[in-house]
Amino acid sequence: MEIGRLPFDRNIGYPQKQSVKIGGRAYLLFYRWNVKGFAVLRIRDIESNEILFEGKLVEKKLFEIRDTKTYETLFVILPWKVTESDCEVWAFW
């Protein structure tokens, strides 16, 4: 198993887009701060252009990111710290 922190630039804040490679595949991350006062993350597979995840980031709650066709778990994310100015999310694959 490998572990890595998903990129988030505190200087930019919300909203922001970041590209990341996990397990040999490229993904586009889009972070935004919802008007109701919480962070939302969208994860898109760059090759297929499919959205694999879009949801509220809840601290210390695991989310499985799955392939939309095979339902195989591609990786797991763990939001560790989520505030209006910072977002720390870990990925496990």
N, CA, C and O atoms as a GROMACS GRO file, in nm:
protein
  372
    1MET      N    1   0.085  -0.118   0.000
    1MET     CA    2   0.000   0.000   0.000
    1MET      C    3   0.089   0.124   0.000
    1MET      O    4   0.192   0.129   0.068
    2GLU      N    5   0.047   0.222  -0.077
    2GLU     CA    6   0.117   0.350  -0.080
    2GLU      C    7   0.027   0.457  -0.021
    2GLU      O    8  -0.095   0.446  -0.022
    3ILE      N    9   0.091   0.562   0.031
    3ILE     CA   10   0.018   0.671   0.095
    3ILE      C   11   0.073   0.802   0.041
    3ILE      O   12   0.193   0.816   0.021
    4GLY      N   13  -0.016   0.897   0.017
    4GLY     CA   14   0.026   1.030  -0.028
    4GLY      C   15  -0.077   1.135   0.008
    4GLY      O   16  -0.196   1.106   0.023
    5ARG      N   17  -0.031   1.256   0.022
    5ARG     CA   18  -0.120   1.368   0.052
    5ARG      C   19  -0.165   1.432  -0.079
    5ARG      O   20  -0.083   1.459  -0.167
    6LEU      N   21  -0.295   1.455  -0.093
    6LEU     CA   22  -0.346   1.520  -0.213
    6LEU      C   23  -0.305   1.667  -0.211
    6LEU      O   24  -0.306   1.730  -0.105
    7PRO      N   25  -0.269   1.722  -0.327
    7PRO     CA   26  -0.223   1.861  -0.330
    7PRO      C   27  -0.336   1.960  -0.303
    7PRO      O   28  -0.447   1.948  -0.355
    8PHE      N   29  -0.305   2.059  -0.219
    8PHE     CA   30  -0.394   2.172  -0.192
    8PHE      C   31  -0.305   2.291  -0.159
    8PHE      O   32  -0.225   2.285  -0.065
    9ASP      N   33  -0.318   2.398  -0.235
    9ASP     CA   34  -0.236   2.517  -0.215
    9ASP      C   35  -0.309   2.616  -0.125
    9ASP      O   36  -0.409   2.675  -0.165
   10ARG      N   37  -0.259   2.632  -0.002
   10ARG     CA   38  -0.321   2.724   0.095
   10ARG      C   39  -0.322   2.868   0.045
   10ARG      O   40  -0.411   2.946   0.080
   11ASN      N   41  -0.223   2.904  -0.036
   11ASN     CA   42  -0.216   3.041  -0.088
   11ASN      C   43  -0.330   3.072  -0.185
   11ASN      O   44  -0.372   3.187  -0.198
   12ILE      N   45  -0.378   2.970  -0.252
   12ILE     CA   46  -0.490   2.988  -0.346
   12ILE      C   47  -0.622   2.981  -0.271
   12ILE      O   48  -0.712   3.061  -0.296
   13GLY      N   49  -0.634   2.886  -0.180
   13GLY     CA   50  -0.760   2.866  -0.108
   13GLY      C   51  -0.864   2.801  -0.198
   13GLY      O   52  -0.831   2.731  -0.294
   14TYR      N   53  -0.990   2.825  -0.165
   14TYR     CA   54  -1.101   2.769  -0.243
   14TYR      C   55  -1.150   2.875  -0.340
   14TYR      O   56  -1.143   2.993  -0.306
   15PRO      N   57  -1.201   2.841  -0.456
   15PRO     CA   58  -1.191   2.710  -0.521
   15PRO      C   59  -1.054   2.695  -0.586
   15PRO      O   60  -0.984   2.793  -0.613
   16GLN      N   61  -1.016   2.570  -0.612
   16GLN     CA   62  -0.892   2.544  -0.683
   16GLN      C   63  -0.896   2.407  -0.748
   16GLN      O   64  -0.964   2.315  -0.702
   17LYS      N   65  -0.818   2.397  -0.856
   17LYS     CA   66  -0.801   2.269  -0.927
   17LYS      C   67  -0.657   2.225  -0.912
   17LYS      O   68  -0.565   2.307  -0.915
   18GLN      N   69  -0.638   2.096  -0.896
   18GLN     CA   70  -0.505   2.036  -0.888
   18GLN      C   71  -0.506   1.906  -0.965
   18GLN      O   72  -0.606   1.835  -0.969
   19SER      N   73  -0.394   1.875  -1.027
   19SER     CA   74  -0.378   1.745  -1.094
   19SER      C   75  -0.288   1.658  -1.008
   19SER      O   76  -0.196   1.707  -0.943
   20VAL      N   77  -0.317   1.529  -1.008
   20VAL     CA   78  -0.240   1.436  -0.927
   20VAL      C   79  -0.236   1.301  -0.997
   20VAL      O   80  -0.328   1.265  -1.070
   21LYS      N   81  -0.128   1.228  -0.974
   21LYS     CA   82  -0.116   1.093  -1.028
   21LYS      C   83  -0.119   0.998  -0.909
   21LYS      O   84  -0.039   1.011  -0.815
   22ILE      N   85  -0.210   0.902  -0.912
   22ILE     CA   86  -0.225   0.803  -0.806
   22ILE      C   87  -0.228   0.666  -0.871
   22ILE      O   88  -0.311   0.638  -0.957
   23GLY      N   89  -0.136   0.581  -0.829
   23GLY     CA   90  -0.132   0.446  -0.884
   23GLY      C   91  -0.117   0.440  -1.034
   23GLY      O   92  -0.171   0.350  -1.098
   24GLY      N   93  -0.045   0.536  -1.091
   24GLY     CA   94  -0.020   0.537  -1.235
   24GLY      C   95  -0.130   0.602  -1.318
   24GLY      O   96  -0.117   0.609  -1.440
   25ARG      N   97  -0.237   0.649  -1.255
   25ARG     CA   98  -0.347   0.715  -1.327
   25ARG      C   99  -0.352   0.862  -1.288
   25ARG      O  100  -0.319   0.897  -1.175
   26ALA      N  101  -0.394   0.946  -1.381
   26ALA     CA  102  -0.402   1.090  -1.357
   26ALA      C  103  -0.545   1.131  -1.323
   26ALA      O  104  -0.641   1.086  -1.386
   27TYR      N  105  -0.556   1.217  -1.224
   27TYR     CA  106  -0.686   1.266  -1.178
   27TYR      C  107  -0.683   1.418  -1.166
   27TYR      O  108  -0.578   1.478  -1.138
   28LEU      N  109  -0.798   1.480  -1.186
   28LEU     CA  110  -0.815   1.623  -1.164
   28LEU      C  111  -0.898   1.640  -1.038
   28LEU      O  112  -1.008   1.586  -1.026
   29LEU      N  113  -0.845   1.716  -0.944
   29LEU     CA  114  -0.915   1.745  -0.818
   29LEU      C  115  -0.970   1.886  -0.826
   29LEU      O  116  -0.901   1.977  -0.871
   30PHE      N  117  -1.093   1.905  -0.782
   30PHE     CA  118  -1.152   2.038  -0.776
   30PHE      C  119  -1.208   2.056  -0.636
   30PHE      O  120  -1.306   1.991  -0.597
   31TYR      N  121  -1.146   2.145  -0.560
   31TYR     CA  122  -1.189   2.177  -0.426
   31TYR      C  123  -1.273   2.304  -0.430
   31TYR      O  124  -1.240   2.398  -0.503
   32ARG      N  125  -1.382   2.306  -0.354
   32ARG     CA  126  -1.460   2.429  -0.340
   32ARG      C  127  -1.520   2.434  -0.200
   32ARG      O  128  -1.535   2.331  -0.134
   33TRP      N  129  -1.553   2.555  -0.157
   33TRP     CA  130  -1.617   2.575  -0.027
   33TRP      C  131  -1.764   2.602  -0.054
   33TRP      O  132  -1.798   2.700  -0.120
   34ASN      N  133  -1.850   2.517  -0.003
   34ASN     CA  134  -1.994   2.526  -0.024
   34ASN      C  135  -2.051   2.646   0.051
   34ASN      O  136  -1.999   2.684   0.156
   35VAL      N  137  -2.157   2.706  -0.003
   35VAL     CA  138  -2.220   2.821   0.063
   35VAL      C  139  -2.278   2.784   0.199
   35VAL      O  140  -2.304   2.872   0.281
   36LYS      N  141  -2.300   2.655   0.223
   36LYS     CA  142  -2.352   2.610   0.352
   36LYS      C  143  -2.242   2.591   0.455
   36LYS      O  144  -2.269   2.555   0.570
   37GLY      N  145  -2.115   2.616   0.416
   37GLY     CA  146  -2.006   2.616   0.511
   37GLY      C  147  -1.927   2.487   0.522
   37GLY      O  148  -1.882   2.452   0.631
   38PHE      N  149  -1.910   2.415   0.412
   38PHE     CA  150  -1.826   2.296   0.415
   38PHE      C  151  -1.752   2.279   0.283
   38PHE      O  152  -1.792   2.334   0.180
   39ALA      N  153  -1.644   2.202   0.287
   39ALA     CA  154  -1.562   2.177   0.168
   39ALA      C  155  -1.620   2.061   0.087
   39ALA      O  156  -1.670   1.963   0.142
   40VAL      N  157  -1.610   2.076  -0.044
   40VAL     CA  158  -1.654   1.973  -0.138
   40VAL      C  159  -1.535   1.941  -0.230
   40VAL      O  160  -1.464   2.031  -0.274
   41LEU      N  161  -1.517   1.814  -0.257
   41LEU     CA  162  -1.411   1.770  -0.348
   41LEU      C  163  -1.472   1.690  -0.461
   41LEU      O  164  -1.553   1.600  -0.439
   42ARG      N  165  -1.430   1.723  -0.583
   42ARG     CA  166  -1.467   1.644  -0.701
   42ARG      C  167  -1.339   1.581  -0.754
   42ARG      O  168  -1.237   1.649  -0.769
   43ILE      N  169  -1.344   1.452  -0.782
   43ILE     CA  170  -1.230   1.380  -0.840
   43ILE      C  171  -1.273   1.327  -0.976
   43ILE      O  172  -1.369   1.251  -0.988
   44ARG      N  173  -1.200   1.370  -1.079
   44ARG     CA  174  -1.231   1.330  -1.217
   44ARG      C  175  -1.112   1.253  -1.274
   44ARG      O  176  -0.998   1.296  -1.261
   45ASP      N  177  -1.141   1.139  -1.337
   45ASP     CA  178  -1.038   1.063  -1.407
   45ASP      C  179  -1.006   1.140  -1.536
   45ASP      O  180  -1.094   1.160  -1.619
   46ILE      N  181  -0.883   1.182  -1.552
   46ILE     CA  182  -0.847   1.265  -1.667
   46ILE      C  183  -0.860   1.189  -1.798
   46ILE      O  184  -0.904   1.246  -1.898
   47GLU      N  185  -0.823   1.062  -1.800
   47GLU     CA  186  -0.828   0.983  -1.924
   47GLU      C  187  -0.971   0.962  -1.973
   47GLU      O  188  -1.000   0.984  -2.091
   48SER      N  189  -1.060   0.920  -1.885
   48SER     CA  190  -1.198   0.892  -1.925
   48SER      C  191  -1.291   1.012  -1.910
   48SER      O  192  -1.402   1.011  -1.962
   49ASN      N  193  -1.246   1.115  -1.840
   49ASN     CA  194  -1.324   1.235  -1.810
   49ASN      C  195  -1.446   1.207  -1.722
   49ASN      O  196  -1.539   1.287  -1.717
   50GLU      N  197  -1.445   1.095  -1.653
   50GLU     CA  198  -1.556   1.058  -1.565
   50GLU      C  199  -1.534   1.112  -1.424
   50GLU      O  200  -1.422   1.112  -1.373
   51ILE      N  201  -1.642   1.157  -1.363
   51ILE     CA  202  -1.637   1.197  -1.223
   51ILE      C  203  -1.647   1.071  -1.138
   51ILE      O  204  -1.744   0.997  -1.146
   52LEU      N  205  -1.545   1.049  -1.056
   52LEU     CA  206  -1.541   0.930  -0.971
   52LEU      C  207  -1.594   0.959  -0.830
   52LEU      O  208  -1.639   0.868  -0.761
   53PHE      N  209  -1.588   1.085  -0.790
   53PHE     CA  210  -1.633   1.123  -0.656
   53PHE      C  211  -1.666   1.271  -0.656
   53PHE      O  212  -1.594   1.352  -0.716
   54GLU      N  213  -1.773   1.306  -0.590
   54GLU     CA  214  -1.803   1.445  -0.559
   54GLU      C  215  -1.883   1.444  -0.430
   54GLU      O  216  -1.993   1.389  -0.423
   55GLY      N  217  -1.825   1.503  -0.328
   55GLY     CA  218  -1.894   1.501  -0.200
   55GLY      C  219  -1.832   1.590  -0.095
   55GLY      O  220  -1.723   1.645  -0.113
   56LYS      N  221  -1.904   1.602   0.014
   56LYS     CA  222  -1.861   1.680   0.130
   56LYS      C  223  -1.743   1.610   0.196
   56LYS      O  224  -1.745   1.488   0.217
   57LEU      N  225  -1.640   1.687   0.229
   57LEU     CA  226  -1.524   1.632   0.298
   57LEU      C  227  -1.549   1.637   0.448
   57LEU      O  228  -1.558   1.744   0.508
   58VAL      N  229  -1.560   1.520   0.507
   58VAL     CA  230  -1.585   1.507   0.650
   58VAL      C  231  -1.456   1.458   0.714
   58VAL      O  232  -1.403   1.353   0.676
   59GLU      N  233  -1.405   1.535   0.811
   59GLU     CA  234  -1.279   1.497   0.875
   59GLU      C  235  -1.286   1.357   0.934
   59GLU      O  236  -1.384   1.319   0.999
   60LYS      N  237  -1.179   1.282   0.910
   60LYS     CA  238  -1.156   1.149   0.964
   60LYS      C  239  -1.258   1.044   0.915
   60LYS      O  240  -1.278   0.941   0.979
   61LYS      N  241  -1.321   1.071   0.800
   61LYS     CA  242  -1.414   0.975   0.741
   61LYS      C  243  -1.354   0.924   0.609
   61LYS      O  244  -1.323   1.004   0.520
   62LEU      N  245  -1.339   0.793   0.597
   62LEU     CA  246  -1.284   0.732   0.476
   62LEU      C  247  -1.386   0.730   0.363
   62LEU      O  248  -1.505   0.707   0.385
   63PHE      N  249  -1.337   0.754   0.242
   63PHE     CA  250  -1.420   0.745   0.122
   63PHE      C  251  -1.346   0.657   0.022
   63PHE      O  252  -1.229   0.682  -0.008
   64GLU      N  253  -1.413   0.555  -0.030
   64GLU     CA  254  -1.354   0.470  -0.134
   64GLU      C  255  -1.383   0.532  -0.269
   64GLU      O  256  -1.497   0.567  -0.300
   65ILE      N  257  -1.279   0.547  -0.350
   65ILE     CA  258  -1.294   0.599  -0.486
   65ILE      C  259  -1.289   0.478  -0.578
   65ILE      O  260  -1.190   0.406  -0.582
   66ARG      N  261  -1.399   0.455  -0.650
   66ARG     CA  262  -1.414   0.332  -0.728
   66ARG      C  263  -1.425   0.361  -0.878
   66ARG      O  264  -1.469   0.467  -0.920
   67ASP      N  265  -1.383   0.263  -0.954
   67ASP     CA  266  -1.400   0.266  -1.099
   67ASP      C  267  -1.550   0.260  -1.128
   67ASP      O  268  -1.621   0.180  -1.068
   68THR      N  269  -1.598   0.344  -1.219
   68THR     CA  270  -1.742   0.351  -1.245
   68THR      C  271  -1.796   0.230  -1.321
   68THR      O  272  -1.916   0.204  -1.319
   69LYS      N  273  -1.710   0.156  -1.388
   69LYS     CA  274  -1.756   0.039  -1.464
   69LYS      C  275  -1.740  -0.092  -1.385
   69LYS      O  276  -1.832  -0.174  -1.381
   70THR      N  277  -1.624  -0.110  -1.324
   70THR     CA  278  -1.597  -0.237  -1.256
   70THR      C  279  -1.624  -0.230  -1.105
   70THR      O  280  -1.631  -0.334  -1.039
   71TYR      N  281  -1.640  -0.110  -1.053
   71TYR     CA  282  -1.661  -0.085  -0.909
   71TYR      C  283  -1.540  -0.126  -0.825
   71TYR      O  284  -1.548  -0.135  -0.702
   72GLU      N  285  -1.428  -0.150  -0.891
   72GLU     CA  286  -1.304  -0.180  -0.820
   72GLU      C  287  -1.258  -0.055  -0.746
   72GLU      O  288  -1.266   0.056  -0.798
   73THR      N  289  -1.211  -0.074  -0.623
   73THR     CA  290  -1.159   0.039  -0.546
   73THR      C  291  -1.025   0.081  -0.605
   73THR      O  292  -0.931   0.001  -0.610
   74LEU      N  293  -1.016   0.205  -0.650
   74LEU     CA  294  -0.893   0.258  -0.707
   74LEU      C  295  -0.802   0.310  -0.597
   74LEU      O  296  -0.681   0.287  -0.598
   75PHE      N  297  -0.861   0.381  -0.501
   75PHE     CA  298  -0.789   0.432  -0.386
   75PHE      C  299  -0.890   0.479  -0.282
   75PHE      O  300  -1.010   0.486  -0.309
   76VAL      N  301  -0.840   0.510  -0.165
   76VAL     CA  302  -0.924   0.557  -0.055
   76VAL      C  303  -0.872   0.693  -0.012
   76VAL      O  304  -0.750   0.714  -0.008
   77ILE      N  305  -0.962   0.786   0.019
   77ILE     CA  306  -0.920   0.916   0.069
   77ILE      C  307  -0.965   0.933   0.214
   77ILE      O  308  -1.068   0.880   0.255
   78LEU      N  309  -0.884   1.007   0.289
   78LEU     CA  310  -0.914   1.036   0.429
   78LEU      C  311  -0.892   1.186   0.452
   78LEU      O  312  -0.778   1.229   0.467
   79PRO      N  313  -1.000   1.265   0.456
   79PRO     CA  314  -0.984   1.406   0.491
   79PRO      C  315  -0.939   1.416   0.638
   79PRO      O  316  -1.007   1.370   0.728
   80TRP      N  317  -0.823   1.477   0.659
   80TRP     CA  318  -0.766   1.484   0.792
   80TRP      C  319  -0.795   1.618   0.858
   80TRP      O  320  -0.827   1.625   0.977
   81LYS      N  321  -0.782   1.725   0.780
   81LYS     CA  322  -0.805   1.860   0.832
   81LYS      C  323  -0.880   1.938   0.724
   81LYS      O  324  -0.832   1.949   0.611
   82VAL      N  325  -0.994   1.991   0.759
   82VAL     CA  326  -1.074   2.065   0.662
   82VAL      C  327  -1.124   2.192   0.729
   82VAL      O  328  -1.206   2.188   0.821
   83THR      N  329  -1.072   2.306   0.682
   83THR     CA  330  -1.115   2.436   0.734
   83THR      C  331  -1.143   2.529   0.616
   83THR      O  332  -1.126   2.490   0.501
   84GLU      N  333  -1.186   2.650   0.645
   84GLU     CA  334  -1.212   2.747   0.538
   84GLU      C  335  -1.086   2.793   0.466
   84GLU      O  336  -1.094   2.849   0.357
   85SER      N  337  -0.969   2.769   0.527
   85SER     CA  338  -0.846   2.815   0.466
   85SER      C  339  -0.747   2.703   0.432
   85SER      O  340  -0.644   2.728   0.370
   86ASP      N  341  -0.778   2.581   0.472
   86ASP     CA  342  -0.684   2.471   0.450
   86ASP      C  343  -0.759   2.340   0.430
   86ASP      O  344  -0.872   2.323   0.477
   87CYS      N  345  -0.696   2.248   0.360
   87CYS     CA  346  -0.757   2.119   0.336
   87CYS      C  347  -0.646   2.015   0.324
   87CYS      O  348  -0.564   2.021   0.233
   88GLU      N  349  -0.644   1.921   0.416
   88GLU     CA  350  -0.545   1.814   0.416
   88GLU      C  351  -0.617   1.682   0.396
   88GLU      O  352  -0.692   1.636   0.483
   89VAL      N  353  -0.593   1.620   0.280
   89VAL     CA  354  -0.658   1.495   0.246
   89VAL      C  355  -0.550   1.394   0.208
   89VAL      O  356  -0.463   1.423   0.127
   90TRP      N  357  -0.557   1.276   0.268
   90TRP     CA  358  -0.461   1.170   0.242
   90TRP      C  359  -0.523   1.064   0.151
   90TRP      O  360  -0.643   1.037   0.159
   91ALA      N  361  -0.441   1.005   0.065
   91ALA     CA  362  -0.486   0.900  -0.026
   91ALA      C  363  -0.406   0.774   0.002
   91ALA      O  364  -0.287   0.780   0.031
   92PHE      N  365  -0.474   0.659  -0.007
   92PHE     CA  366  -0.414   0.528   0.015
   92PHE      C  367  -0.448   0.440  -0.106
   92PHE      O  368  -0.564   0.426  -0.144
   93TRP      N  369  -0.345   0.381  -0.166
   93TRP     CA  370  -0.368   0.294  -0.282
   93TRP      C  371  -0.273   0.178  -0.283
   93TRP      O  372  -0.278   0.094  -0.373
   0.00000   0.00000   0.00000
